[in-house]
Amino acid sequence: MTPAARLAAAIAILEQVREGAPAERALTNWGRASRFAGSGDRAAVRDHVFDVLRCRGSFAALGGGESGRALVLGLARAQGLDIAALFTGEGHAPAPLSAQEAARLAQPLPDEGTLADLDWPDWLRPQLQADLGAAYAAVSARMRARAPVFLRVNLARGDRAAAQAALALEGIATRPDPLAETALEVTGGARRVQASAAYRDGLVELQDAASQAAIAQVPVAAGMRVLDYCAGGGGKALALAARAPKARIEAHDIDPGRMRDIPVRAARAGARISTVAPGRLGRDYDLVLVDAPCSGSGTWRRTPEAKWRLTPERLAELCTLQAQILRAAAARVAPGGRLLYMTCSLLDAENAAQVEAFVRETGWQVAEQRRFTPLDGGDGFFAAQLERRD
């Protein structure tokens, strides 16, 4: 496919997203219907679509509207592409510019701060400005770019240097990240990771560096009874198991189907993790981890579609659910044990405010608390360790 044809494909996919189709489904359907597209073409089209979704507000302003065509015009303008050479209407290229489009594109570019402001939902912008304070402008700019790919080195299988060497043999370049001693940032060959021997043999797992840093601060040791209360795919449980192979770790999720990959992932990592169905949980755990359902605002570089689908009503529902889960999980903690509350959110309503309300109402206290933003290198992330005052 030519560069122009890739842009045309992105336009068609974005039109489907605009009509309500999930981006991943629209991309999959396009790929299945476009057998002529090679792996490089599919990757390029995917990148175009996700670049637009990350910067939908600013690209709409640059391109003159919310249509797939206008958004891709905004993308081309933001990236300094030769629009006249790409929008020719020849072959599979997008149609030539109209006079109105040409006039729009001739206008001066807004400053970067104005563009970054546009890439938050209008209703959420004031809350983010208040919550992020002086970091708001820098975080807004950082959130417009693709997120780095991070790996967690499984110390039960080898150290960071061994992981780097193994990955390098398969054309995957990495560098140590300062956020956690287990963190590697992938600087080349990211699409090869999941097919690599290092991944297949459990030496590395995909996990954000901020999440790794938060887990690294958790006191966990052999013999402890640990519960990952909202386990999902088990990433946090695996990280804990790597730090304390002889801890007794259980994974639970209200939807057991989300945990279906945990046995395979644990076997690959050489970890011992038991999955527990709802209604069969024990009590008196030394550590209960709550990776709560949240807006995911700290991960919107990776899941930009979610940014535009979040509503005030949904955020309120999530905050109510987080409070309920936090209190239910606290009832599972043994005397002298700890409760770890985590989200991948940038919003205080889901983070510090939740913890403050819990402490105020229950008599627990904060032992340690930290917020990460993309300025730290990884995703936006929050972690609070809580303990009973008595």
N, C-alpha and C positions, 0 to 999 in steps of 0.2 A: 504493500500500500504506500502511496505517496504521502508526504506530510499533510497535504491538503485533504486527501481522502480520510486520513485519520481524524482531522478536525470535523469533517462532515459526519463521520460515524459518531463522534462525541456529541454533536448537535442532536442527532436522532435519539441517542440514549438519554440525553438531558431532557428532551421533550417528554419521554416516557416517565422520567422521575418527576417532572413538573406535574404530570397527570396523576401521580400517586404511587407509581411503581417503586419498590425499593431499588436502590442503585445496584446492589449486587445481583439482584434477579435480572434487571435490565441488561447489565453487562454480560451475564451468563447467556441469556437468550440471544443477544447479538452475536456472541462468540459461536454459539451452536448454528446460527443461521448464516454465518460468514466463514465458511470453510476455507476461503481463499486467504484469510487473515492468518499470518504466522504468529509465533509466540511474541516476537518483537512488536508486531502490530497490536496485538491484544494488550500487551503491557503499556504501550504508548497511549492507546485509547483510554485505558483504565486511569493512567496518570492524568490525562486531560480532564476526565470526569471528576476525579477526586480533587484536583487542583481547583476546579470551578466550585465544587461544593464547599471547600474550605473558605473560599473568597467570594461566595455568591453575592453578597451585598455590594462589595466594591466592584466586582466584575459587571454587575447589572448597571451600576452607575457609569462605568467606563464604556460599556457596550450599548447602553441605551434601552435596557429593558430586561425582563425576566425570562424571555423565550430562550430556547436552547441556542439559537443563532446569536442573539444578543450577548448571552453569557460567554460564548466562545469568542466573539469579537472582543469582549472585555479581557478574556484570557490572552488573546493574541496581542492586544494593545499593552497589557501589563508586562508581557514577556518580551516586548520589543520585536515581535515578528513582522515580516514584510507582508502586511495584510493584502495589499493589491496583488501580490504575486501568488497568494494562496487562495483568495476568494475570486476565482476566475470563471467558475461555471464550466470549465473544461474537464472532460473525463468525469471523475467522481468528486471533483472539488466543489465547495459551496458556491452558490450563485454570487455574481459580482455585487459590489456594494451599490445600494441605492443612493440617490442624491442626499436623502435625509441621513443615512448612515454615514456617508462621507463627511457631511457637515458635523455630525456628532464627534467623529473621530478626530476632526481637526481642532477641537477645543483643547485648551491646555489641561494637562493632567493635574488632578488634585494632589495635595501633599500626602505623604505616606501616613501621617497621623489620622487624617480625615478618612483615608481609605480603610485603615485598620479598624476605626470606629464602626464603619459600615458592616464589618464582618462579624458582628455580634447581633443577635436578635434585638430589635428596638426595645422591647419590654424588659430585657434582661440587662441592658447596658448600664443603667443607673446603679443596679445592685452590684455589678462587677466593679464599677468605679469605686463604690464605697468599700467593698470587700478587699480589693487589691491595693487600694490607696496609691502610693507613689509608684508602685510597680505596674499599674494598669497599662500605661502606654507601651512599655517594653513587653509585657506579657501579650498584649493584643497583637503586636507586631510578630512575636514569635509564633503565635497560634496560626498565623496565615501560611506558614511553611510546613512541609512534610515533617513528621516526627522521625527521629532517629530510630533505627532498629537495634534493640538491646538483647543480649543473651545473658542468662545466668549460668555460671559455671557450677556444675554439680561437684562439690568438693568431695563427695563420696566416691567419685569416679576419677578425679584428677584435679590439678591446680590450674590457675588461670594461664600460666605459660604453656602448659601441656595442651590446653584447649585451643589457644591461639595457633600453636604449631600444627595441630590436627586439622583445624579449619583452613589454614594456609595451604595445606597440601591439596585441598579441593577448590582452591581459587577464591576463598572467602577471607577477606582482609578485615582485621579487627584491631581495636586499640582499647587498653584498659580505661575504664571510666572511674573517676574519683568518688562517685557517690557510694559505691559499695565494693568491697574486695572481690566479690564474685561477678561484677558487672563488666561486660565487654560491649562496646559499641561496634556495630558492623559498618565498616566504611567502604566495602566493596563486595559484590557477589551476594547481596542479601537474599535474592530469589533462589539461591542454591542451598540455603540453610537447611530446610526441612527434608531435603534429599541427601544430606551429607551423612557420613558415617558418625561424626561427632554427635549429631542430633539423634540419629537412629540408635546409637549405643548408650544414650543417656548422659553423655559428657556435658552437653549444654541443653538448655531449655530457653524458649522465648519468654522473656519477662522484662518489664520496664525497669529501668535503673532506680527510679524513686520507690517503686514497690519493693525492690530488693533491699534498699537502704532502710526502709521502715521495718521489714522483717528482721534485718540484722540487729536491730536494737531490742528485740524481744528476748527476755530471759527464758530459754528453753534448755532442758538438760535430760539426760538419760533417766528413765523411770517416770518422768512426768506424764500425766494423762492430759492430752490436748484434744480440743474439739474445734474443728473448722466449721462454724455453724452455718455459713452460707457459702458452701465450698465451690459450687459451680464446677468448672473443669479441674479444680484441685491445685492450681498454681501456687497458692500460699501454703497449702498443706505440704506440697512437695519441697518448697523452700525450707520449711521448718524441719522436715524429715532429713534433709541434707545436713542441717546444722546439728541435729541430735538424732542419729540413726536408731538409738535405743529408747527414744520416747514412744509412748503409746498414742498414736495419732489416729483420730477418727474424723471422717468427713461426712457432713450432713447437708442436705439441701431440701427445701420444701418440694422441689421438683426432682425426683430421683433421676430422671432422664438426663439432667444436666451433668450428672456424675458418671455417665457411662464410660467415659474415656479414662477415668482415674485408675482403674486396675492396670490398664495397658501402660499408662504413663508411669505409674509407680514401679511396675516390673522393669521398664526400660531404665529407670533411674536407680534401681536397686533399693527402693524405699518400701517400708511397711506402712501401709495406710489402709484402715478398714472403713468401708462405707456403711453408713447407718441410715436406715429408712426413717421417715417421719413417724413419730409415735413410739420409737424404740430407743430413744436417747436415754442415756444415764444422767447422773448428776455428779456433783463434787469433782469437776474437772479442775486441774491446776491452772490451766490456761484455756480460755474460750476466745476464739478469734471471730469477729464479725466483719466481714467484707460486705458492707451493706449495699443493697440496691440503691442506685443514685442517678443523678442526671448524667454522669459521665463527662461533665464539662471539662475535666482535666485531660480527657483523652480525645477531645474533638478534632485534634489534628489527624487522628487515625479513623475516627468515625464522624466525619463532618456532617453527614446527613442528619444525625441525631440532634445537632445544634438547632436546625431549622424546624424540627418536629416537636421539640420541647415546648410546652405551654405553661402558663402560670398555674393552671389547674393541675397539670401533671406533676409539677414541682411540689405543690402543696401535698398531693397524694404521697409522693415519695418521702417527704419529711415526716408525715404521719406514720408511714410504714417503718421508717428508720427508728423512730422512737419506740414503736411497738417491738421491733426485733431486738433493740438494745436491751429493753427490760426483760424480754423473754430469755435472752442469752445470759443475762446477769444471774438469773435464777439457777443456772447450771454451774456456776463457779463455786468451788470449794472455799471454805474459810481459809484466808491467807492466799488465795489464788488471785489471778489477774484476768481482766477483761480487756481485750484489744479491739478498738473500734476503728475501722478504716473506710474511706471512700476514695474514689478517683474523681473528686469534685474540687472545683475552685471556690465554691460558694459557702460562705459562713453558715448559712441556714442549714446546710447539710453536715457541717463540720463542727466548728467551735460552739455554735449555738446549740446544737444537739447535745454535745457533751456538757455544756453549762446547765442545760435544763435537766439532764439526767442526774448530775451531781447535786443540784439544788433539791431535787425531789426524792433522792434515794439515800443520801448519806455516804455515797462513795466519794473518792477523791482522785484527782489526776496525778499519776506518778510521772508521766512524761507525755509530751504532746509536740507534734511537729507538722508543719504544713510545707509541702513542696510545690513549686510552680515550675513551668517550663524553663524559667531562667536558671534553675538548678541543673538543667540538662535533660531530665526525663519528663514524664507526664506531670500534670497537676495531681497531687495526692495528699491525703491527710491521714494521720495516725495518732491515736491517743491511747495510752495505757492507763487503765483505771484499776483501783483497788479499794476494798472496803475500809472505811475508817476504823472499824473495830478489829 
